[in-house]
């Protein structure tokens, strides 16, 4: 299973692109984040493109803390996709703060795709934190896809205003 695949991947001398989709894997939790994080850390010096999807899993703020730590070590990333959509009441502003803290360690980041659709606990503070961290990548970041749809309407004018301050620096905006 998953353990065998990860063991075989670590035998590779290097890896530039890695895409892992754990969407709908209800057994995927924070503990599994640690083991997959070790795999990503194994290639942290060579990875340039990292795409991770955790749609509708059991990841919470602790899991986002783990991924924030992993991302900080991947300083060669130019493309980063993180999909945490539909983790409903598992992810809060604290988790977003943890994951975005790693973004400032990515001096070559060109494309950033963050998806927190359906994470009902997020508020304006999440948007502000994302903007504050991606501003540190301002010199290289040209493409941003950001999804923060929230059925509870916790994201209001303050969050949207924070995002609007950053948009003029990008060359391509995807709705």
ABEGO torsion letter per residue (X at the ends): XAAAAAAAAAABABBABBBBBABGBAABBAAAAAAAAAAAAAAAAABABBBBBABGBABBAAAAAAAAAAAAABAABABBBBBABGAEAABBAAAAAAAAAAAAABAABABBBBBABGBAABBAAAAAAAAAAAAAAAAABABBBBBABBAAGABBAAAAAAAAAAAAABABBBX
